[in-house]
């Protein structure tokens, strides 16, 4: 679909999700970064981007993605996604404070 010029946030989200499930967090993060570039209000993509970046060993980038996602979720009224990202962000903050990353 990408080769056919049918790029889009949903396609990139789906590719990122599949790469993450396959254990390629870095490649997943690349697709998810593209997803949020195409649709900055895509809350689920922000959440999965944070997860991929954390899995790729990039906790500070993951934290930044979660913070952006939380802001989007709050603006859109997506309370559940916002709460989930807040939990994930706090875990990263604690790990960073403890020198765990």
C-alpha positions as CSV (number, residue, x, y, z in Angstrom):
1,X,0.0,0.0,0.0
2,X,2.9,2.3,0.8
3,X,4.5,1.6,-2.6
4,X,1.1,2.4,-4.3
5,X,1.2,5.8,-2.7
6,X,-1.6,5.1,-0.2
7,X,0.1,6.3,2.9
8,X,-1.9,7.4,5.9
9,X,-2.0,7.5,9.6
10,X,-4.1,4.3,10.0
11,X,-1.8,2.4,7.7
12,X,1.3,3.6,9.6
13,X,-0.4,2.8,12.9
14,X,-1.1,-0.7,11.7
15,X,2.4,-1.3,10.4
16,X,3.8,0.0,13.7
17,X,1.6,-2.2,15.7
18,X,2.6,-5.3,13.7
19,X,6.3,-4.5,13.9
20,X,6.0,-4.0,17.6
21,X,4.3,-7.4,18.0
22,X,7.1,-8.9,15.9
23,X,9.7,-7.5,18.3
24,X,11.1,-4.8,16.0
25,X,10.4,-1.8,18.3
26,X,12.7,0.6,16.4
27,X,11.0,0.0,13.1
28,X,7.6,0.2,14.8
29,X,8.6,3.6,16.2
30,X,9.5,4.9,12.8
31,X,6.0,4.0,11.4
32,X,4.3,5.4,14.5
33,X,6.3,8.6,14.3
34,X,5.0,8.9,10.7
35,X,1.4,8.2,11.9
36,X,1.4,11.1,14.4
37,X,3.1,13.3,11.8
38,X,0.2,12.6,9.5
39,X,-2.4,13.0,12.2
40,X,-1.2,14.7,15.3
41,X,-4.6,14.0,17.0
42,X,-4.3,10.2,16.7
43,X,-4.3,9.4,20.4
44,X,-3.8,5.6,20.0
45,X,-0.8,6.3,17.8
46,X,0.8,8.5,20.5
47,X,0.2,5.7,23.1
48,X,1.7,3.0,20.9
49,X,4.6,5.3,19.9
50,X,5.5,5.7,23.6
51,X,5.4,2.0,24.0
52,X,7.6,1.3,21.0
53,X,10.1,4.0,22.0
54,X,10.3,2.6,25.5
55,X,10.7,-1.0,24.1
56,X,13.5,0.3,21.8
57,X,15.4,1.6,24.8
58,X,14.6,5.3,24.3
59,X,12.8,6.2,27.5
60,X,13.2,9.9,27.3
61,X,11.7,9.9,23.8
62,X,8.9,7.6,25.0
63,X,8.2,10.0,27.9
64,X,8.0,12.9,25.4
65,X,5.6,10.9,23.2
66,X,3.4,10.1,26.2
67,X,3.3,13.7,27.3
68,X,2.2,14.8,23.8
69,X,-0.3,12.0,23.7
70,X,-1.7,13.0,27.1
71,X,-2.2,16.6,25.9
72,X,-4.0,15.3,22.8
73,X,-6.2,13.0,24.8
74,X,-7.1,15.8,27.2
75,X,-8.0,18.1,24.4
76,X,-10.1,15.4,22.7
77,X,-11.8,14.2,25.9
78,X,-10.2,10.7,25.5
79,X,-10.0,10.2,29.3
80,X,-9.1,6.4,29.2
81,X,-6.2,6.8,26.8
82,X,-5.0,9.8,28.8
83,X,-5.0,7.9,32.1
84,X,-3.2,5.0,30.6
85,X,-0.5,7.2,29.1
86,X,-0.2,9.0,32.5
87,X,0.5,5.6,34.2
88,X,3.1,4.7,31.6
89,X,4.8,8.1,31.8
90,X,5.0,7.9,35.6
91,X,6.7,4.5,35.3
92,X,9.3,6.0,33.0
93,X,9.8,9.0,35.2
94,X,10.4,6.8,38.2
95,X,12.8,4.6,36.3
96,X,14.7,7.6,35.0
97,X,14.8,9.1,38.5
98,X,16.2,5.9,39.9
99,X,18.9,5.8,37.2
100,X,17.2,2.9,35.5
101,X,17.6,4.2,32.0
